[in-house]
Amino acid sequence: MTDTDGLLADLVAEGDELDHAVSTLDEAGWRTPTPADGWTIAHQIAHLTWTDRASVLAATDVDAFSAELRTAMAEGGNPVDAAAAQGAAQPPAELLAAWRRGRTAVVDALRAVPRGQKLPWFGPPMSAASMATARLMETFGHGQDVLDALRISRVPTARLRHVAHIGVRTVGFAFAVHGLAAPEQPFRIELTGPAGDLWTWGADDATNRITAPALDFALLVTQRRHPADLRVTATGDQARQWVPIAQAFAGPPGAGRKPGAVA
């Protein structure tokens, strides 16, 4: 998971796939509600644009990023929702152009980060590879909201492995944000990739086990589907406890989706 060039190529591909879904929308299409309460397709793209801009600052101008972080904390409220609403108010053509510029800037900025350098973020600092993976995961999650709004079925790709990797790495985090003790026993994750190959994390003899198709696991950890609507099997008390609280993204516990909310 440390091949930054490969990660960046996959990040570009993930963005291009979402771009293809929104590029021909008319103004009414951009105002289509998504499964995220109060967010239209324009809000989703505006959020990605805002986060891409923050990522570029973190990679190229630490002082500017720190100033923006201080401003967001001082203003209170929800800077994520505020930025999404502000961006969504733009004409769709301007928003789409800004998102495209930001995607290119992120790739260029992360490619230039020296190996081993840590970048500041709203959570713990991270490497360029970790930030690229996080950007791909966010593009996947918010892209899924857009695809659901447009009733487009996602075609699974090997890029899901990056999303799954963050989902595995954040098992302990999901317990922590719910005020729960970290798992006492390790997890074994076994996912079936789109090509039928097996992706695994953790020791084979682990007590807690999760098995799932890769797409279902990615939808679980990004909270784009309710666990009841996914083919995720958990074995072990802590594995079963984790499934309904799984969360790969930073911040407080997400509301997730209701069972059957997305047909």
Residue, then its C-alpha position, 0 to 999 in steps of 0.5 A: m500500500t506504499d506505491t504512491d504512483g500507483l495510488l495516485a493513478d487509482l485516485v485519478a481513475e476514481g475521480d474520472e469515473l465520478d466525473h463521467a457520471v456528473s459531467t453531462l448533468d444539467e442544472a436541475g441534475w446538479r440539484t438532485p438530492t442524494p442519500a446524505d440528508g440535505w446534500t445535493i449532487a452539487h454539495q457532494i462535489a463541492h465537498l470533494t473540491w473543498t477537501d482537495r484544496a485542503s489536501v493541497l495546502a497540507a502538502t504545499d503550504v503548512d502555514a496556510f493549512s494551519a491558518e485555515l484549520r485555526t479559522a475553522m475551529a474558531e468559527g465553530g459550527n460545521p465547516v464541512d457543511a458550510a463549505a459544501a453549501q457555499g460550493a454548491a451555490q456556484p453555477p454547476a460549470e464553475l463547480l465542475a471546473a474547480w473540482r477538476r482543477g483541484r483533483t489535478a492539483v492534489v495529484d501533483a502536490l502529493r507526487a512532489v512530497p518527499r518520501g517519509q514526510k508527514l503532512p498535517w491534517f484535521g486528524p493525525p499527520m499522514s504520509a503522501a500515500s496515506m493522504a492519497t488513499a484517504r482522498l480515494m476513499e472519500t471520492f468513493g464514498h461521496g461518489q457512491d452518494v452521487l451514483d445512488a442519486l442518479r440510480i447508477s450501479r457501481v462496477p467494482t474495480a480493484r481500487l476497492r482494495h484502497v478503501a478496504h485498507i483504510g477500513v481495516r486500519t480504522v477498526g480501533f478508531a470506530f470503537a474509540v469514537h463510540g466510547l468503547a474499549a479497543p478490541e482485545q483480540p485481533f481481527r482477520i479480514e477476508l474479502t473477495g475482490p472483483a476478479g475473484d481473488l482473496w484479499t486478506w488482513g490479519a492472522d489466519d487464526a484470529t478469533n474475530r473474523i470478517t468475510a465479505p465481497a470487497l464492494d460490500f465491505a467498502l460500502l460498510v466502512t464508508q457507511r453507504r449501506h446499512p449492514a443488513d443490506l450487505r453480505v458481511t459475515a462477522t464471527g466473534d463477539q468483537a467482530r459482531q460489535w464492530v460491524p454496525i459501527a464500522q467507520a473509515f472516515a474521520g470525525p464523530p460517529g456517522a449516522g449511516r443509512k437506514p435498512g433498505a434506504v437505497a434500492 
